[in-house]
């Protein structure tokens, strides 16, 4: 490849960097390390393994794995063979995994043997997956991954073809759906002039989330590696371990979610002060709303390197805001650039006035528009002409900055009044006794719905009447009374997804009638 740009167009960016800096570490993990040369060689071996099995352009493969180097090898093998790659949430049951493998029409299924019996159980639900490979150990009915790829040549493959990725929605209603974007442009390296401004040979990225999730996959794996920057993969997130890894590996970039910010800030001051974090140049977060006081504390700690985004796996015009701009508009997720076209509409599809809450719509890109795989009805219901929505709600202020208020599905309607649970959550999380919280609507014969919250307390705080009274007083001082929960339930934990999003439907299903 004569240039990085040419390599990028056929999914061979990593191959280009392997030629430039073969001995630089591309991946560091508890499951093994890879130099750029080793990563590229194994990606070529996997590509040839797929081709030998008749799997190529337009075909699909699926993988369920922890954060390990083999995941990345398979990812980049697909990216250079025209194959559609589907990563799967490793927390799912065997039947749920099997459904996705079958639904995405995978001809090959690669699984991490450290995930117990679920991958083997999945096979019974996915008869179309004829090639079964296991990494990290043995699985009944699977061929060893290393043994399968080892006979194949490590050199760059002939006739590379850009591949694609298809991720599945969380499936909060019915079965999960694949989000597929045909004919999308390949991701470009994020070098000089970009927000990341990666510097190969100097920078290093920390992967804090699961590799199967859209944001970590793009921000912590794909973007740094195609830019020539190595990554450190955390197997399981832990607050102090995050600081230790930043200090040990001189991490320059990372992506986190609001829950991680909460946990980092709860570390004792002495622990936080014991690690050198001066190597950090960019800390970006998104995927879930971050309370203003939490983000303010992170900026105070890490400095003006904290950026926030609001965007969609489905594409469209996103929002991004830096620390200095955010401090002028606390709580915003940013203002879109002039090249993007976003609207906030009411239930009739009319644009709302400045400051008025409505549903957020983004203009779909002209090239690479998303579809829900094999679900035309769901695809059609997400669009209004050239615009689509994820069901998020918010408003634009007078300067065009977007503020999120919640999701349509999470809206509480009590006595005909709309209540947005994220508002209540944000105030609860400011209380010194609260570790985590989730607010939802519960059935009420008189009002239709009433506001209810579950709360996980910090260590050293006990549930009881005194704590309930303290929380009620706190909220009533900060919110209109109709927004305050009629019932607060103390719990051991608040369920959140791997991306840090509170699982409000799950909470509502479990606690609405208690």
PyMOL commands that set and color helices and strands:
alter all, ss='L'
color gray80, all
select helices_A, chain A and resi 4-8+13-20+36-52+69-79+94-103+113-115+118-125+145-150+214-226+239-249+258-265+269-273+292-302+323-328+376-382+408-410+421-428+465-476+481-483+504-511
alter helices_A, ss='H'
color red, helices_A
select strands_A, chain A and resi 25-28+34-35+60-64+84-88+106-112+131-135+143-144+164-165+167-168+178-181+204-207+230-233+253-256+282-285+306-310+319-321+342-345+358-363+370-372+383-384+387-388+392-396+402-407+412-414+417-419+434-444+448-457+487-490
alter strands_A, ss='S'
color yellow, strands_A
deselect
rebuild
show_as cartoon
